Amino acid sequence: PDLTGHEKFGLGNVRYNISRIHVTAVELPSASISLLPGSGIKLVIGNASLAIDMNWNIRTWMFKDSGRGTVHISKVFVTAIFSTPLDNAGLTSIALTSCQTTPGDVDIKLNGKT
């Protein structure tokens, strides 16, 4: 979905819209899953990265601008714990019980036209 909103800075409001968001790459170079006896599953993802392309535009009382942009997020680490309880019918369900994420580097490039 598009991201639309406004922020108040010094002399006035800045309205923004980020649209046509596309994930162009996902890398999971180090991922592991292990069983936690009696409690569930542990998922560990290390050094992951994500690349996103988008359109953007901003508008203030003084100017407006728009263009294309890219966001590259790297060195992301995730640890998630899932519980796997049995329901009343004896079927296994899965629920996220804990999730810790450590973001790394974020590189944002905006190419605009004035």
Secondary structure, DSSP 4 states (H G I P E B T S, - for coil): --EEEEEEETTEEEEEEEEEEEEEEEE-SEEEEEEETTTEEEEEEEEEEEEEEEEEEEE-SS-EEEEEEEEEEEEEEEEEEEE--B-TTS-B--EEEEEEEE--EEEEEEEEE-
